[in-house]
Amino acid sequence: MNRTSEGRHALARSIFFGRLGDFRHAYREGMEDQLGALGMALNAVVWWNTLYMDAAVKELEAGGLTISPEIRSRLSPLVHEHINFHGRYPIVRSHGDGSLRPLRDPAAAEE
């Protein structure tokens, strides 16, 4: 198994184990729906990470830092340590113009 496959499986396990790793329905009564929802959640995390990683790279380059092709090739949207998989979250579209939230300043104090 290559590094990308391992990262994808690690992310899927984290999402799945947010529900304690249990299928909540019998096979005929919704297992396909649960697996589909897992795939959708996994794709949403990858999409979200891709958007913000691209924004972070562009901001770093705008500030004068060069990101080499070697470093770019090692960036992965499968990272998920920053995601809390437990709880309920309202989905609110707050940026109707398609803009992203401002990136955090790593030098700033944590809120």
MITI-208963 format. One line per field, with one value per atom (N, C-alpha, C): residue number from 1; atom name; y, x, z. Coordinates in steps of 0.05 Angstrom, whole numbers. Layout:
# MITI-208963
nr	c(NUM; ...)
atom	c(CA; ...)
c2	c(Y; ...)
c1	c(X; ...)
c3	c(Z; ...)
//
This chain:
# MITI-208963
nr	c(1; 1; 1; 2; 2; 2; 3; 3; 3; 4; 4; 4; 5; 5; 5; 6; 6; 6; 7; 7; 7; 8; 8; 8; 9; 9; 9; 10; 10; 10; 11; 11; 11; 12; 12; 12; 13; 13; 13; 14; 14; 14; 15; 15; 15; 16; 16; 16; 17; 17; 17; 18; 18; 18; 19; 19; 19; 20; 20; 20; 21; 21; 21; 22; 22; 22; 23; 23; 23; 24; 24; 24; 25; 25; 25; 26; 26; 26; 27; 27; 27; 28; 28; 28; 29; 29; 29; 30; 30; 30; 31; 31; 31; 32; 32; 32; 33; 33; 33; 34; 34; 34; 35; 35; 35; 36; 36; 36; 37; 37; 37; 38; 38; 38; 39; 39; 39; 40; 40; 40; 41; 41; 41; 42; 42; 42; 43; 43; 43; 44; 44; 44; 45; 45; 45; 46; 46; 46; 47; 47; 47; 48; 48; 48; 49; 49; 49; 50; 50; 50; 51; 51; 51; 52; 52; 52; 53; 53; 53; 54; 54; 54; 55; 55; 55; 56; 56; 56; 57; 57; 57; 58; 58; 58; 59; 59; 59; 60; 60; 60; 61; 61; 61; 62; 62; 62; 63; 63; 63; 64; 64; 64; 65; 65; 65; 66; 66; 66; 67; 67; 67; 68; 68; 68; 69; 69; 69; 70; 70; 70; 71; 71; 71; 72; 72; 72; 73; 73; 73; 74; 74; 74; 75; 75; 75; 76; 76; 76; 77; 77; 77; 78; 78; 78; 79; 79; 79; 80; 80; 80; 81; 81; 81; 82; 82; 82; 83; 83; 83; 84; 84; 84; 85; 85; 85; 86; 86; 86; 87; 87; 87; 88; 88; 88; 89; 89; 89; 90; 90; 90; 91; 91; 91; 92; 92; 92; 93; 93; 93; 94; 94; 94; 95; 95; 95; 96; 96; 96; 97; 97; 97; 98; 98; 98; 99; 99; 99; 100; 100; 100; 101; 101; 101; 102; 102; 102; 103; 103; 103; 104; 104; 104; 105; 105; 105; 106; 106; 106; 107; 107; 107; 108; 108; 108; 109; 109; 109; 110; 110; 110; 111; 111; 111)
atom	c(N; CA; C; N; CA; C; N; CA; C; N; CA; C; N; CA; C; N; CA; C; N; CA; C; N; CA; C; N; CA; C; N; CA; C; N; CA; C; N; CA; C; N; CA; C; N; CA; C; N; CA; C; N; CA; C; N; CA; C; N; CA; C; N; CA; C; N; CA; C; N; CA; C; N; CA; C; N; CA; C; N; CA; C; N; CA; C; N; CA; C; N; CA; C; N; CA; C; N; CA; C; N; CA; C; N; CA; C; N; CA; C; N; CA; C; N; CA; C; N; CA; C; N; CA; C; N; CA; C; N; CA; C; N; CA; C; N; CA; C; N; CA; C; N; CA; C; N; CA; C; N; CA; C; N; CA; C; N; CA; C; N; CA; C; N; CA; C; N; CA; C; N; CA; C; N; CA; C; N; CA; C; N; CA; C; N; CA; C; N; CA; C; N; CA; C; N; CA; C; N; CA; C; N; CA; C; N; CA; C; N; CA; C; N; CA; C; N; CA; C; N; CA; C; N; CA; C; N; CA; C; N; CA; C; N; CA; C; N; CA; C; N; CA; C; N; CA; C; N; CA; C; N; CA; C; N; CA; C; N; CA; C; N; CA; C; N; CA; C; N; CA; C; N; CA; C; N; CA; C; N; CA; C; N; CA; C; N; CA; C; N; CA; C; N; CA; C; N; CA; C; N; CA; C; N; CA; C; N; CA; C; N; CA; C; N; CA; C; N; CA; C; N; CA; C; N; CA; C; N; CA; C; N; CA; C; N; CA; C; N; CA; C; N; CA; C; N; CA; C; N; CA; C; N; CA; C; N; CA; C; N; CA; C; N; CA; C; N; CA; C; N; CA; C; N; CA; C; N; CA; C; N; CA; C; N; CA; C)
c2	c(-23; 0; 25; 44; 67; 88; 110; 130; 144; 148; 161; 143; 118; 99; 98; 97; 96; 122; 145; 170; 171; 160; 160; 142; 118; 100; 111; 125; 137; 158; 174; 195; 181; 161; 147; 134; 122; 111; 132; 156; 177; 186; 189; 197; 175; 151; 128; 125; 126; 122; 146; 168; 189; 179; 158; 145; 119; 117; 94; 69; 72; 50; 31; 39; 21; 29; 8; 13; 13; 33; 37; 24; 12; 0; -27; -45; -71; -66; -85; -82; -73; -86; -79; -53; -43; -20; 5; 6; 31; 30; 6; 5; 19; 17; 30; 61; 70; 99; 108; 92; 99; 99; 80; 79; 103; 109; 132; 158; 160; 184; 186; 163; 163; 173; 164; 173; 203; 212; 240; 257; 248; 263; 263; 241; 239; 259; 259; 277; 307; 313; 340; 349; 332; 339; 344; 326; 330; 356; 361; 386; 411; 411; 433; 437; 416; 418; 428; 419; 428; 458; 468; 496; 513; 505; 520; 516; 493; 489; 506; 507; 524; 554; 562; 590; 596; 577; 581; 582; 565; 566; 593; 602; 628; 651; 650; 671; 671; 648; 646; 657; 649; 659; 689; 699; 728; 743; 730; 742; 738; 726; 724; 696; 678; 651; 634; 620; 602; 574; 562; 534; 517; 500; 485; 463; 454; 432; 407; 402; 378; 381; 404; 408; 407; 419; 418; 389; 372; 344; 328; 339; 325; 335; 356; 366; 346; 341; 322; 333; 332; 341; 320; 298; 277; 282; 303; 309; 315; 308; 312; 317; 322; 326; 351; 370; 395; 392; 369; 365; 351; 362; 349; 333; 307; 290; 284; 294; 288; 312; 307; 329; 334; 355; 364; 391; 396; 421; 432; 457; 470; 477; 473; 481; 507; 528; 555; 567; 575; 587; 617; 625; 653; 671; 658; 674; 669; 683; 680; 687; 702; 711; 690; 667; 646; 650; 671; 675; 656; 651; 634; 650; 637; 651; 659; 680; 687; 665; 661; 641; 650; 631; 638; 646; 664; 672; 653; 636; 617; 630; 656; 670; 682; 683; 695; 676; 687; 670; 655; 631; 614; 627; 625; 636; 618)
c1	c(17; 0; 18; 12; 29; 20; 36; 31; 4; -4; -30; -53; -52; -73; -74; -51; -50; -62; -56; -68; -98; -108; -136; -150; -138; -150; -150; -128; -126; -148; -153; -174; -201; -206; -232; -236; -215; -217; -224; -212; -218; -246; -256; -284; -302; -297; -314; -314; -290; -289; -299; -305; -320; -347; -357; -382; -376; -352; -343; -339; -337; -331; -354; -378; -401; -419; -428; -450; -475; -491; -515; -540; -538; -561; -554; -574; -570; -564; -551; -543; -566; -588; -610; -624; -619; -633; -616; -594; -580; -549; -538; -509; -497; -510; -501; -501; -522; -524; -501; -495; -473; -447; -442; -417; -416; -439; -439; -434; -445; -440; -411; -399; -370; -354; -360; -346; -350; -374; -380; -364; -364; -349; -319; -309; -281; -274; -291; -287; -289; -307; -310; -285; -273; -249; -226; -223; -202; -206; -231; -237; -230; -239; -234; -204; -190; -161; -147; -156; -144; -147; -172; -176; -158; -156; -141; -110; -102; -73; -64; -81; -75; -74; -93; -93; -68; -60; -36; -11; -8; 15; 16; -7; -8; 0; -10; -4; 26; 38; 66; 83; 75; 90; 86; 62; 58; 75; 82; 99; 129; 135; 163; 176; 162; 173; 168; 189; 186; 181; 160; 153; 162; 182; 194; 175; 179; 163; 165; 188; 191; 173; 172; 155; 126; 119; 91; 82; 100; 93; 88; 97; 93; 69; 57; 32; 10; -6; -28; -53; -75; -101; -113; -99; -109; -103; -87; -82; -108; -110; -135; -133; -108; -104; -119; -124; -138; -168; -179; -208; -218; -239; -252; -276; -274; -295; -318; -318; -339; -357; -383; -402; -419; -435; -452; -444; -446; -436; -457; -465; -483; -467; -478; -465; -478; -462; -472; -454; -467; -452; -450; -427; -424; -411; -399; -385; -399; -420; -435; -419; -397; -381; -360; -359; -340; -313; -310; -284; -280; -255; -248; -246; -247; -242; -213; -205; -177; -161; -136; -119; -109; -104; -93; -64; -56; -28; -15; 4; 16; 31; 39; 52; 33; 8; -12; -19; -27; -35; -60; -62; -86; -110; -134; -157; -168)
c3	c(0; 0; 0; -17; -18; 2; 4; 24; 21; -4; -9; 0; -6; 3; 33; 46; 76; 87; 75; 85; 82; 59; 54; 74; 79; 98; 127; 134; 160; 164; 143; 145; 147; 131; 132; 159; 171; 198; 218; 216; 235; 233; 209; 205; 215; 208; 216; 247; 259; 288; 304; 290; 303; 313; 300; 308; 322; 334; 349; 332; 306; 289; 285; 291; 289; 265; 251; 232; 249; 245; 261; 250; 226; 213; 202; 201; 188; 159; 146; 118; 100; 101; 83; 91; 114; 124; 125; 110; 109; 109; 108; 108; 83; 60; 36; 41; 54; 60; 78; 98; 116; 101; 84; 69; 49; 37; 19; 34; 58; 75; 83; 89; 96; 72; 48; 24; 20; 24; 20; 40; 65; 86; 80; 71; 64; 41; 21; -2; 7; 26; 36; 50; 66; 81; 61; 41; 21; 6; -2; -17; 0; 25; 44; 47; 53; 57; 32; 9; -17; -20; -15; -18; 0; 25; 44; 41; 32; 27; 4; -17; -40; -32; -15; -6; 11; 28; 45; 28; 8; -10; -24; -35; -49; -30; -5; 14; 20; 24; 30; 7; -18; -41; -45; -39; -41; -20; 2; 22; 16; -7; -15; -10; 1; 6; -19; -28; -51; -41; -52; -45; -69; -64; -85; -95; -119; -130; -112; -100; -83; -58; -46; -23; -31; -54; -64; -68; -78; -83; -58; -35; -10; 6; -3; 10; 5; 26; 23; 35; 20; 31; 49; 55; 72; 102; 108; 136; 150; 176; 189; 219; 229; 257; 267; 249; 257; 257; 252; 250; 274; 287; 309; 298; 299; 287; 305; 329; 349; 352; 353; 358; 333; 335; 313; 305; 279; 268; 249; 253; 233; 208; 186; 161; 152; 154; 149; 127; 105; 84; 89; 99; 108; 87; 67; 46; 19; 14; -11; -35; -31; -54; -62; -48; -54; -41; -25; -12; 11; 18; 41; 66; 89; 114; 114; 129; 131; 143; 133; 145; 172; 189; 216; 214; 231; 233; 253; 244; 263; 286; 283; 304; 324; 317; 335; 358; 380; 403; 397; 407; 403; 418; 405; 418; 439)
//
